[in-house]
Amino acid sequence: MADGEVDNNPPIAVRQLTAVDLLLRVLAKPKWLADLHEAFILRSNETTTGLSVCFDCTPAEAVAISGLNRSHGVATLPVGSVTALELTVVPDEPHHANIQGLPDKELDPDRAEWLASRLAEAALIVDRTKREQ
């Protein structure tokens, strides 16, 4: 921006999440409906940013935010269940956050599986709609 210009597009404020806020995890694969813990294993495109989740939106909006071409449902879990595992939830957009602290399954398979199982125990599938975009 040049000197004297007004920024007409200021950055959008991202609110801090509380323990009772619900996160939405879009289920990218049909097998995640039968084995929810698989939804909480980092995918290869998430290893640097964290596990992608949404908040303050409907399941359909979460699917749109995810940018996935195909989804098979949505699960929710409270922020408090994530932070109780000493993981962090970092909002990066008004309706998107990343769960950080999960290990790569290739580097620490036992801990990755254990954490994914604990997250799955705290989660609830709230939408089983297959969507294609």
VOTI-872545 format. One record per residue: x, y, z of N, C-alpha, C in turn. Coordinates in nm, 2 decimals, m for minus. Example, Ala and Ser with C-alpha at 12.3 -4.5 7.8 and 13.67 -1.06 7.14 Angstrom:
<nodes>
<<1.32 m0.57 0.78> <1.23 m0.45 0.78> <1.32 m0.33 0.78>>
<<1.28 m0.22 0.71> <1.37 m0.11 0.71> <1.29 0.00 0.79>>
</nodes>
This chain:
<nodes>
<<0.08 m0.12 0.00> <0.00 0.00 0.00> <0.09 0.12 0.00>>
<<0.06 0.22 m0.08> <0.14 0.34 m0.09> <0.10 0.43 0.02>>
<<0.20 0.53 0.05> <0.17 0.63 0.15> <0.04 0.70 0.12>>
<<m0.04 0.72 0.22> <m0.16 0.80 0.21> <m0.28 0.72 0.16>>
<<m0.26 0.59 0.12> <m0.38 0.51 0.08> <m0.45 0.46 0.20>>
<<m0.58 0.44 0.19> <m0.66 0.38 0.29> <m0.68 0.23 0.26>>
<<m0.66 0.14 0.36> <m0.68 0.00 0.34> <m0.82 m0.03 0.35>>
<<m0.89 m0.06 0.24> <m1.03 m0.08 0.24> <m1.07 m0.23 0.28>>
<<m0.96 m0.31 0.29> <m0.98 m0.45 0.32> <m0.90 m0.49 0.44>>
<<m0.93 m0.43 0.56> <m0.85 m0.47 0.68> <m0.86 m0.61 0.71>>
<<m0.76 m0.67 0.78> <m0.76 m0.81 0.81> <m0.89 m0.84 0.90>>
<<m0.95 m0.96 0.87> <m1.06 m1.00 0.95> <m1.02 m1.05 1.08>>
<<m1.08 m1.01 1.19> <m1.05 m1.05 1.32> <m1.09 m1.20 1.34>>
<<m1.00 m1.27 1.40> <m1.03 m1.42 1.43> <m1.04 m1.43 1.58>>
<<m1.15 m1.48 1.63> <m1.18 m1.48 1.77> <m1.10 m1.60 1.83>>
<<m1.07 m1.59 1.96> <m1.01 m1.69 2.04> <m1.12 m1.80 2.07>>
<<m1.08 m1.92 2.07> <m1.18 m2.03 2.10> <m1.17 m2.06 2.25>>
<<m1.29 m2.11 2.30> <m1.29 m2.15 2.44> <m1.31 m2.30 2.44>>
<<m1.30 m2.36 2.56> <m1.31 m2.50 2.58> <m1.44 m2.56 2.54>>
<<m1.55 m2.48 2.54> <m1.68 m2.53 2.51> <m1.72 m2.52 2.36>>
<<m1.63 m2.44 2.28> <m1.66 m2.43 2.14> <m1.65 m2.56 2.07>>
<<m1.73 m2.58 1.97> <m1.73 m2.71 1.89> <m1.65 m2.69 1.76>>
<<m1.56 m2.79 1.74> <m1.49 m2.79 1.61> <m1.56 m2.89 1.52>>
<<m1.55 m2.87 1.39> <m1.60 m2.96 1.29> <m1.49 m3.02 1.21>>
<<m1.48 m3.15 1.20> <m1.39 m3.21 1.11> <m1.46 m3.27 1.00>>
<<m1.43 m3.23 0.88> <m1.49 m3.28 0.76> <m1.44 m3.42 0.73>>
<<m1.52 m3.52 0.70> <m1.48 m3.66 0.68> <m1.46 m3.68 0.53>>
<<m1.33 m3.68 0.50> <m1.29 m3.69 0.36> <m1.30 m3.82 0.29>>
<<m1.31 m3.93 0.37> <m1.31 m4.06 0.32> <m1.43 m4.14 0.38>>
<<m1.49 m4.23 0.30> <m1.61 m4.30 0.36> <m1.57 m4.39 0.47>>
<<m1.44 m4.44 0.47> <m1.40 m4.53 0.58> <m1.39 m4.46 0.71>>
<<m1.38 m4.33 0.71> <m1.38 m4.25 0.84> <m1.51 m4.26 0.91>>
<<m1.62 m4.29 0.84> <m1.75 m4.30 0.91> <m1.75 m4.43 1.00>>
<<m1.69 m4.53 0.95> <m1.68 m4.66 1.02> <m1.57 m4.66 1.12>>
<<m1.46 m4.59 1.10> <m1.34 m4.58 1.19> <m1.30 m4.44 1.21>>
<<m1.37 m4.37 1.30> <m1.36 m4.23 1.31> <m1.22 m4.18 1.35>>
<<m1.14 m4.27 1.42> <m1.01 m4.23 1.45> <m0.92 m4.20 1.33>>
<<m0.95 m4.26 1.22> <m0.87 m4.23 1.10> <m0.89 m4.08 1.05>>
<<m1.00 m4.02 1.09> <m1.02 m3.88 1.06> <m0.93 m3.79 1.14>>
<<m0.86 m3.84 1.24> <m0.78 m3.76 1.33> <m0.63 m3.79 1.31>>
<<m0.60 m3.86 1.21> <m0.46 m3.89 1.17> <m0.42 m3.78 1.07>>
<<m0.31 m3.71 1.09> <m0.27 m3.61 0.99> <m0.26 m3.67 0.85>>
<<m0.32 m3.59 0.75> <m0.30 m3.63 0.61> <m0.17 m3.56 0.57>>
<<m0.12 m3.61 0.46> <0.01 m3.56 0.41> <0.01 m3.41 0.39>>
<<m0.10 m3.35 0.35> <m0.11 m3.20 0.33> <m0.13 m3.12 0.46>>
<<m0.14 m3.19 0.57> <m0.16 m3.13 0.70> <m0.04 m3.13 0.79>>
<<0.06 m3.20 0.75> <0.17 m3.22 0.85> <0.24 m3.09 0.89>>
<<0.24 m2.99 0.81> <0.31 m2.86 0.84> <0.22 m2.77 0.91>>
<<0.08 m2.77 0.89> <m0.01 m2.67 0.94> <m0.09 m2.73 1.06>>
<<m0.11 m2.86 1.06> <m0.20 m2.92 1.16> <m0.32 m2.97 1.10>>
<<m0.40 m3.04 1.19> <m0.53 m3.10 1.15> <m0.63 m2.99 1.12>>
<<m0.69 m2.98 1.00> <m0.78 m2.88 0.96> <m0.92 m2.91 1.02>>
<<m0.97 m2.80 1.09> <m1.10 m2.81 1.15> <m1.17 m2.67 1.12>>
<<m1.31 m2.67 1.14> <m1.38 m2.55 1.13> <m1.46 m2.53 1.26>>
<<m1.51 m2.41 1.27> <m1.59 m2.37 1.39> <m1.69 m2.26 1.35>>
<<m1.79 m2.24 1.43> <m1.89 m2.13 1.41> <m1.95 m2.15 1.27>>
<<m1.98 m2.27 1.23> <m2.05 m2.29 1.10> <m2.13 m2.42 1.10>>
<<m2.21 m2.44 1.00> <m2.29 m2.56 0.98> <m2.20 m2.67 0.92>>
<<m2.24 m2.79 0.92> <m2.16 m2.89 0.85> <m2.15 m2.86 0.70>>
<<m2.25 m2.82 0.64> <m2.24 m2.78 0.49> <m2.14 m2.67 0.47>>
<<m2.14 m2.57 0.56> <m2.05 m2.46 0.55> <m1.90 m2.51 0.57>>
<<m1.89 m2.61 0.67> <m1.75 m2.66 0.69> <m1.70 m2.74 0.57>>
<<m1.79 m2.81 0.50> <m1.75 m2.88 0.38> <m1.70 m2.78 0.27>>
<<m1.78 m2.67 0.26> <m1.74 m2.56 0.16> <m1.60 m2.50 0.20>>
<<m1.58 m2.47 0.33> <m1.46 m2.41 0.37> <m1.34 m2.51 0.35>>
<<m1.37 m2.64 0.37> <m1.26 m2.74 0.35> <m1.20 m2.74 0.21>>
<<m1.28 m2.71 0.11> <m1.23 m2.71 m0.02> <m1.22 m2.85 m0.08>>
<<m1.27 m2.95 m0.01> <m1.26 m3.08 m0.06> <m1.36 m3.10 m0.18>>
<<m1.32 m3.18 m0.28> <m1.41 m3.21 m0.39> <m1.52 m3.30 m0.35>>
<<m1.49 m3.39 m0.25> <m1.59 m3.49 m0.21> <m1.57 m3.51 m0.06>>
<<m1.69 m3.52 0.01> <m1.68 m3.54 0.16> <m1.79 m3.64 0.19>>
<<m1.78 m3.70 0.31> <m1.88 m3.81 0.35> <m1.94 m3.78 0.48>>
<<m1.93 m3.66 0.53> <m1.99 m3.63 0.66> <m1.91 m3.53 0.74>>
<<m1.95 m3.51 0.86> <m1.88 m3.41 0.95> <m1.89 m3.47 1.09>>
<<m1.78 m3.46 1.16> <m1.78 m3.49 1.30> <m1.75 m3.36 1.38>>
<<m1.80 m3.36 1.51> <m1.77 m3.24 1.60> <m1.70 m3.29 1.72>>
<<m1.62 m3.21 1.78> <m1.56 m3.23 1.91> <m1.53 m3.10 1.97>>
<<m1.54 m3.10 2.11> <m1.52 m2.97 2.18> <m1.37 m2.94 2.19>>
<<m1.34 m2.81 2.18> <m1.21 m2.76 2.19> <m1.14 m2.82 2.32>>
<<m1.22 m2.82 2.43> <m1.16 m2.87 2.56> <m1.11 m3.02 2.55>>
<<m1.17 m3.10 2.47> <m1.12 m3.24 2.45> <m0.99 m3.24 2.38>>
<<m0.97 m3.14 2.30> <m0.84 m3.13 2.22> <m0.73 m3.08 2.32>>
<<m0.76 m2.97 2.38> <m0.66 m2.91 2.47> <m0.63 m3.00 2.59>>
<<m0.72 m3.08 2.63> <m0.69 m3.18 2.74> <m0.59 m3.28 2.71>>
<<m0.57 m3.30 2.58> <m0.46 m3.39 2.53> <m0.33 m3.31 2.51>>
<<m0.32 m3.19 2.55> <m0.20 m3.10 2.54> <m0.18 m3.07 2.39>>
<<m0.28 m3.07 2.31> <m0.28 m3.02 2.18> <m0.33 m2.88 2.18>>
<<m0.30 m2.80 2.07> <m0.35 m2.66 2.07> <m0.44 m2.65 1.95>>
<<m0.53 m2.56 1.96> <m0.62 m2.52 1.85> <m0.59 m2.38 1.81>>
<<m0.55 m2.36 1.69> <m0.50 m2.23 1.64> <m0.59 m2.18 1.53>>
<<m0.69 m2.08 1.56> <m0.77 m2.03 1.45> <m0.68 m1.94 1.36>>
<<m0.70 m1.96 1.23> <m0.63 m1.88 1.13> <m0.72 m1.81 1.03>>
<<m0.85 m1.83 1.04> <m0.95 m1.76 0.96> <m1.07 m1.76 1.05>>
<<m1.17 m1.67 1.01> <m1.29 m1.66 1.09> <m1.37 m1.79 1.12>>
<<m1.36 m1.89 1.03> <m1.43 m2.02 1.06> <m1.34 m2.14 1.04>>
<<m1.21 m2.12 1.05> <m1.11 m2.23 1.03> <m1.00 m2.22 1.13>>
<<m0.96 m2.34 1.18> <m0.85 m2.35 1.27> <m0.77 m2.48 1.24>>
<<m0.65 m2.49 1.30> <m0.57 m2.61 1.29> <m0.55 m2.67 1.43>>
<<m0.56 m2.80 1.44> <m0.52 m2.86 1.57> <m0.37 m2.89 1.55>>
<<m0.29 m2.83 1.64> <m0.14 m2.85 1.63> <m0.09 m2.94 1.74>>
<<0.02 m3.00 1.72> <0.08 m3.09 1.82> <0.07 m3.24 1.79>>
<<m0.01 m3.27 1.69> <m0.03 m3.41 1.65> <0.10 m3.46 1.57>>
<<0.15 m3.57 1.61> <0.27 m3.62 1.54> <0.24 m3.68 1.40>>
<<0.33 m3.68 1.31> <0.32 m3.74 1.18> <0.32 m3.89 1.21>>
<<0.23 m3.96 1.15> <0.22 m4.11 1.17> <0.34 m4.18 1.13>>
<<0.41 m4.13 1.03> <0.54 m4.20 0.99> <0.65 m4.18 1.09>>
<<0.65 m4.07 1.17> <0.76 m4.05 1.26> <0.73 m4.10 1.40>>
<<0.60 m4.10 1.44> <0.56 m4.15 1.58> <0.43 m4.22 1.57>>
<<0.43 m4.34 1.51> <0.30 m4.41 1.49> <0.22 m4.44 1.61>>
<<0.28 m4.48 1.72> <0.21 m4.51 1.84> <0.14 m4.39 1.90>>
<<0.21 m4.28 1.91> <0.15 m4.16 1.97> <0.04 m4.10 1.87>>
<<0.07 m4.11 1.74> <m0.03 m4.06 1.64> <m0.16 m4.14 1.66>>
<<m0.15 m4.27 1.67> <m0.27 m4.36 1.68> <m0.34 m4.33 1.81>>
<<m0.26 m4.32 1.92> <m0.32 m4.30 2.05> <m0.40 m4.17 2.06>>
<<m0.34 m4.06 2.01> <m0.41 m3.93 2.01> <m0.53 m3.93 1.92>>
<<m0.52 m3.99 1.80> <m0.63 m4.00 1.71> <m0.75 m4.08 1.77>>
<<m0.72 m4.18 1.85> <m0.82 m4.26 1.92> <m0.89 m4.18 2.02>>
<<m0.81 m4.10 2.10> <m0.87 m4.02 2.21> <m0.96 m3.91 2.14>>
<<m0.91 m3.85 2.03> <m1.00 m3.75 1.97> <m1.13 m3.81 1.91>>
<<m1.12 m3.93 1.86> <m1.23 m4.00 1.81> <m1.33 m4.03 1.92>>
<<m1.28 m4.07 2.04> <m1.37 m4.09 2.15> <m1.45 m3.97 2.19>>
<<m1.39 m3.85 2.18> <m1.45 m3.73 2.21> <m1.54 m3.67 2.10>>
<<m1.53 m3.73 1.98> <m1.60 m3.67 1.87> <m1.74 m3.74 1.85>>
<<m1.82 m3.67 1.78> <m1.95 m3.73 1.74> <m1.98 m3.70 1.60>>
<<m2.02 m3.80 1.52> <m2.06 m3.77 1.38> <m2.20 m3.71 1.38>>
<<m2.20 m3.59 1.32> <m2.33 m3.51 1.32> <m2.39 m3.50 1.18>>
<<m2.32 m3.55 1.08> <m2.37 m3.54 0.95> <m2.31 m3.65 0.87>>
<<m2.39 m3.72 0.80> <m2.35 m3.84 0.71> <m2.38 m3.82 0.57>>
<<m2.39 m3.69 0.53> <m2.42 m3.66 0.39> <m2.30 m3.66 0.30>>
<<m2.31 m3.74 0.19> <m2.21 m3.74 0.09> <m2.23 m3.62 0.00>>
<<m2.12 m3.54 m0.01> <m2.13 m3.42 m0.09> <m2.02 m3.42 m0.20>>
<<m2.05 m3.37 m0.32> <m1.95 m3.35 m0.42> <m1.96 m3.21 m0.47>>
<<m1.84 m3.14 m0.48> <m1.84 m3.00 m0.53> <m1.78 m2.99 m0.66>>
</nodes>
